[in-house]
């Protein structure tokens, strides 16, 4: 959104300055802020003072040998603003609280979503209440209400398909009973908080980019390894969501690996090799894989132990998974031309050791190998979508791009 009125311009400039401070963990002084933000000394000084007065930023003098008034180094007060996040995964529900830097403070892991969305939303609300009580008890005043006042809202991440604008789950795979569910209405009614909804892939990428580890000018491709594989892409600090919010559904991306026919009628679709239930059945872990809502983590842990213990079949299957994922990455790199590729999601940690080498090998074939793109694992663990869900709300609240 482009600011057009003076109040809008002022609000956006404030977010620009706050972002520059937020992504500077070692602190930043006024001169650096002027350079980074393209604002006058007077504007930076006034905005900084407002942020300090509101408790969002703290300042400390930087002592140098130069005469005159010492410069002030500014950092955010991370816990001045909190956000909650909830991830509806087929295997479990995760609820978390994060600070302004998207650092997890507390989390709760709950049983998998059932067939009663209202009951599951009640469980999410109860988990959030419990975390706020715990956090409030740890404050000097022991006041949960004071902590609740710092919680700005809640983000929810879920598998597609969904309608983020309406806050509705439409027909998410692996979540029976969740078709046409007005999820955000239920969440808002239970928690009393503003709420946002997005795909788990988009949430995960938001978490990766939020700390400011990458320049906003970078194009980042994220591959999300869960019950299936999805993708997300950001450029100029904004995630590409597509015309209906369903961008990144790559299950039927052709890999060209063999002539196996998919139910869609084409051959060698990515999901034939990366659908987690199918993959675990081929690995001989079908006892847990028969229930799409549970058991995948423990089954994958056993598969990883087999591979590490010298089981050639287990290792070969994981490597084949990596080949398929690498072929998908090869195509997506050619399409999106990213500066970097990140792979994460709840199940990637079990596969990364043996799957990453073939992913990188096949991804290097993009554009005939003319452009090297680094492929790395996520800095987050299996909670990335829940952390990202909370970060979605922080982004809505604090990103200059949304002002």
C-alpha positions in Angstrom: 0.0 0.0 0.0 1.3 3.5 -0.9 1.0 6.2 1.7 -0.8 9.3 0.2 -1.7 11.6 3.1 0.6 13.2 5.7 -0.6 11.0 8.5 -0.1 7.9 6.3 3.4 9.1 5.4 4.2 9.8 9.0 3.0 6.3 10.1 5.0 4.6 7.3 8.1 6.6 8.1 7.8 5.5 11.7 7.6 1.8 10.6 10.6 2.4 8.3 12.7 3.6 11.3 11.4 0.9 13.6 12.4 -1.8 11.0 15.9 -0.3 10.7 16.3 -0.5 14.4 14.7 -4.0 14.7 17.1 -5.5 12.1 20.1 -4.1 13.9 20.7 -6.4 16.9 23.9 -4.6 17.9 22.2 -1.2 17.9 22.1 1.7 15.4 22.7 5.4 15.9 20.8 8.4 14.4 23.3 9.0 11.6 23.0 5.4 10.4 19.2 5.6 10.6 19.3 8.7 8.4 21.3 6.9 5.8 19.3 3.7 5.9 15.9 5.3 5.9 16.5 8.3 3.7 15.0 10.7 6.2 16.2 14.0 7.6 17.9 14.2 11.0 14.9 16.0 12.4 12.5 13.3 11.2 14.7 10.5 12.6 15.1 12.3 15.9 11.4 12.9 16.3 10.4 9.4 15.3 13.0 7.8 17.6 11.8 9.9 20.5 8.2 8.7 19.9 9.3 5.1 19.7 11.3 5.4 23.0 8.4 7.1 24.7 6.1 4.3 23.7 8.5 1.7 25.1 9.2 0.1 21.8 12.8 1.2 21.6 15.6 1.8 24.2 18.6 4.1 23.7 22.0 4.0 25.4 24.9 6.4 24.9 27.8 5.3 22.8 31.0 6.6 24.4 33.7 7.7 22.0 36.7 9.9 22.1 34.9 12.6 20.0 34.0 15.8 21.9 30.4 16.8 22.3 27.2 15.0 23.2 27.6 11.2 22.8 25.7 9.4 20.1 22.8 7.2 21.2 22.6 3.6 20.1 19.1 2.3 19.7 17.6 -1.2 20.0 14.1 -2.5 20.1 12.5 -3.7 23.4 11.6 -7.2 22.1 8.9 -7.9 24.7 7.2 -4.5 24.3 5.1 -6.2 21.7 4.1 -9.9 21.5 2.2 -12.0 19.0 0.6 -15.4 19.2 0.8 -18.0 16.5 -1.1 -21.3 15.9 -0.2 -23.9 13.3 -2.8 -26.5 12.2 -0.7 -29.4 11.0 -2.2 -32.8 10.1 0.0 -34.4 12.8 -0.4 -31.8 15.6 -1.4 -28.3 16.6 1.3 -25.9 17.8 0.6 -22.7 19.7 3.4 -20.2 20.5 4.1 -16.7 21.8 6.9 -14.7 20.1 8.5 -11.3 20.8 8.9 -8.5 18.4 12.0 -10.2 16.9 9.9 -13.4 16.3 11.8 -15.2 19.0 9.7 -17.9 20.7 9.0 -17.3 24.3 6.6 -20.2 25.1 4.9 -22.9 23.1 2.4 -25.7 23.6 2.1 -28.8 21.4 -1.4 -30.2 21.2 -3.0 -33.3 19.7 -3.8 -33.3 16.0 -6.8 -31.5 14.7 -10.0 -33.5 14.9 -13.3 -33.3 13.2 -14.7 -30.6 15.5 -13.1 -27.3 14.6 -14.9 -25.4 17.4 -13.4 -27.8 20.0 -9.9 -27.5 18.5 -10.2 -23.7 18.6 -11.1 -24.0 22.2 -8.0 -26.0 22.8 -5.9 -23.3 21.0 -7.5 -20.6 23.2 -6.9 -22.6 26.4 -3.3 -23.1 25.5 -2.8 -19.4 24.9 -4.5 -18.6 28.2 -2.2 -21.0 29.9 0.9 -19.4 28.4 -0.2 -15.9 29.3 -0.8 -17.1 32.9 2.7 -18.6 33.0 4.3 -15.5 31.5 2.4 -13.2 33.8 3.4 -15.1 36.9 7.0 -14.6 35.9 6.7 -10.8 35.7 7.7 -8.6 38.7 4.0 -7.8 39.4 2.7 -11.3 38.6 0.0 -9.8 36.5 -1.3 -11.8 33.5 -3.4 -8.9 32.4 -0.3 -6.7 31.8 1.1 -9.4 29.6 -2.1 -9.9 27.7 -2.1 -6.2 26.9 1.3 -6.6 25.0 -0.2 -9.3 22.8 -1.1 -7.6 19.6 -2.9 -10.4 17.9 -2.7 -14.0 16.6 -1.7 -15.5 13.3 -2.9 -18.9 12.1 -1.1 -21.1 9.6 -2.8 -24.0 7.9 -2.5 -26.1 4.8 -4.1 -24.8 1.6 -6.8 -24.4 0.3 -8.0 -21.4 2.2 -9.3 -18.0 1.7 -7.1 -15.7 3.7 -9.2 -12.6 3.0 -12.3 -14.2 4.5 -10.4 -16.1 7.1 -11.9 -19.4 6.0 -10.5 -22.9 5.5 -12.0 -24.2 2.2 -10.8 -27.7 1.6 -7.4 -28.3 3.4 -5.9 -31.8 2.6 -5.4 -34.2 5.5 -7.8 -32.2 7.8 -11.2 -34.0 7.6 -14.0 -32.0 9.1 -12.4 -28.6 8.3 -14.1 -27.8 5.0 -15.6 -24.3 4.7 -14.7 -23.4 8.3 -14.8 -19.7 9.3 -11.6 -20.2 11.3 -10.7 -16.6 12.1 -14.3 -15.8 13.3 -13.9 -18.7 15.7 -10.4 -17.6 16.8 -11.4 -14.0 17.3 -14.5 -15.0 19.3 -12.4 -17.3 21.6 -9.3 -15.2 22.1 -10.7 -11.6 21.8 -7.7 -10.8 19.6 -7.3 -9.6 16.0 -6.3 -12.5 13.8 -4.8 -13.2 10.4 -4.7 -16.5 8.3 -2.3 -17.7 5.7 -0.8 -20.9 4.3 1.8 -22.6 6.3 4.3 -22.2 3.5 3.9 -18.4 3.5 4.1 -18.4 7.3 7.4 -20.3 7.3 9.0 -18.0 4.8 7.8 -14.9 6.8 9.6 -16.3 9.9 12.8 -16.8 7.9 12.8 -13.3 6.5 11.5 -11.3 9.5 14.7 -11.2 11.6 16.4 -9.2 8.8 19.0 -11.9 7.9 18.4 -11.1 4.2 18.2 -7.9 2.4 14.6 -7.0 1.5 15.8 -6.7 -2.1 16.6 -10.5 -2.2 14.3 -13.0 -3.9 14.0 -16.0 -1.5 12.5 -19.4 -2.5 11.3 -21.6 0.4 10.5 -25.3 0.1 8.2 -26.6 2.9 8.5 -30.3 3.7 5.4 -31.5 5.6 2.7 -34.0 4.8 3.3 -32.8 1.2 5.7 -30.3 -0.3 4.8 -26.7 -1.0 6.7 -23.6 -1.9 6.7 -19.8 -1.2 8.6 -16.9 -2.8 9.3 -13.5 -1.5 10.8 -10.5 -3.4 11.3 -6.9 -2.3 10.2 -7.9 1.2 6.8 -9.2 0.0 5.5 -12.8 -0.3 3.9 -13.6 -3.7 0.5 -15.1 -2.9 -1.0 -15.1 -6.4 -4.4 -14.1 -7.5 -6.4 -16.3 -5.1 -3.7 -16.8 -2.4 -2.9 -20.3 -3.6 0.5 -19.7 -5.2 3.1 -22.4 -4.3 1.0 -25.5 -4.7 3.7 -27.6 -6.5 2.5 -31.2 -5.8 1.8 -31.7 -9.5 5.1 -30.2 -10.7 6.6 -32.7 -13.1 10.0 -34.0 -12.1 10.8 -36.0 -15.2 12.2 -38.9 -13.1 10.3 -41.8 -14.6 7.0 -42.8 -16.2 5.0 -43.3 -13.0 1.5 -41.9 -13.7 -0.2 -39.6 -11.3 -3.9 -39.5 -10.6 -4.0 -36.1 -12.5 -3.1 -38.0 -15.6 0.4 -36.8 -16.0 3.6 -38.6 -15.2 6.3 -38.2 -12.5 4.5 -35.5 -10.5 6.4 -34.3 -7.4 3.8 -35.6 -5.0 4.4 -39.2 -6.2 7.8 -39.0 -4.4 7.2 -36.5 -1.6 3.7 -37.3 -0.3 4.6 -38.4 3.2 2.2 -41.2 3.6 3.2 -42.7 0.3 6.9 -42.2 1.1 6.6 -43.9 4.5 4.7 -46.8 3.1 7.5 -47.4 0.5 10.0 -47.2 3.4 8.2 -50.0 5.3 6.9 -47.7 8.0 3.2 -48.1 7.0 2.1 -48.9 10.6 2.3 -45.2 11.4 1.7 -43.9 8.0 -1.9 -45.3 7.7 -3.2 -42.4 9.8 -2.5 -39.2 7.9 -2.9 -37.2 11.1 -0.2 -38.8 13.2 2.9 -40.9 13.5 4.9 -39.4 10.7 7.6 -37.9 13.0 8.3 -41.1 14.9 8.2 -43.1 11.6 10.7 -40.7 10.0 12.9 -40.8 13.1 13.1 -44.6 12.8 13.8 -44.3 9.1 16.7 -41.9 9.8 18.1 -44.3 12.4 18.0 -47.1 9.8 19.8 -44.9 7.3 22.5 -43.9 9.8 22.8 -47.6 10.9 23.8 -48.7 7.4 20.4 -49.7 6.0 21.0 -49.1 2.2 17.3 -49.2 1.4 16.4 -46.5 3.9 19.2 -44.3 2.7 18.4 -44.8 -0.9 14.7 -43.9 -0.3 15.7 -40.6 1.4 18.2 -39.8 -1.4 15.4 -40.4 -3.9 13.2 -38.0 -2.0 16.1 -35.5 -2.3 16.4 -36.1 -6.1 12.7 -35.4 -6.6 12.9 -32.3 -4.4 16.0 -31.2 -6.2 14.3 -31.5 -9.6 11.5 -29.4 -8.3 14.0 -26.8 -7.0 15.7 -26.8 -10.4 12.5 -25.9 -12.1 11.5 -23.3 -9.5 14.9 -21.7 -9.6 14.6 -21.3 -13.3 11.1 -19.7 -12.9 11.8 -17.4 -10.0 15.5 -16.7 -10.3 16.0 -16.5 -6.5 19.1 -15.3 -4.6 18.8 -18.3 -2.2 16.7 -21.4 -1.6 15.7 -22.4 2.0 14.3 -25.8 2.9 12.4 -26.4 6.1 9.1 -27.6 7.6 8.2 -30.1 10.3 9.7 -33.2 8.6 12.8 -31.8 6.9 15.1 -32.4 9.9 14.6 -36.2 9.5 15.6 -36.2 5.9 18.2 -33.4 5.5 21.4 -35.4 6.1 20.8 -37.7 3.2 18.4 -35.7 1.1 20.3 -32.4 0.9 23.2 -33.6 -1.2 21.0 -34.7 -4.1 18.8 -31.7 -3.7 21.8 -29.4 -4.2 23.2 -31.6 -7.1 20.0 -31.5 -9.1 19.2 -27.8 -8.2 22.5 -26.9 -9.8 21.1 -27.9 -13.1 18.8 -24.8 -13.2 19.5 -22.6 -16.2 22.1 -25.2 -17.4 24.2 -24.5 -14.3 24.9 -21.0 -15.4 23.9 -19.4 -12.0 24.8 -20.9 -8.6 22.1 -20.5 -6.0 22.9 -21.4 -2.4 20.5 -24.1 -1.0 20.4 -24.2 2.8 18.3 -25.7 5.6 16.0 -23.5 7.7 17.3 -21.9 10.8 14.0 -22.9 12.5 12.9 -26.4 13.6 9.6 -28.1 13.3 7.8 -25.0 14.9 8.6 -22.8 11.9 5.0 -22.5 10.8 3.7 -21.6 14.2 6.5 -19.0 14.7 5.7 -17.8 11.2 2.0 -17.5 11.9 2.8 -15.2 14.8 5.2 -13.3 12.5 2.4 -12.9 10.0 0.7 -10.7 12.5 3.8 -8.8 13.4 4.3 -8.2 9.7 0.8 -6.8 9.3 1.3 -4.6 12.3 4.9 -3.4 11.8 6.0 -3.9 8.1 6.3 -0.6 6.2 5.0 -2.5 3.1 1.6 -2.8 4.8 1.4 0.8 5.9 
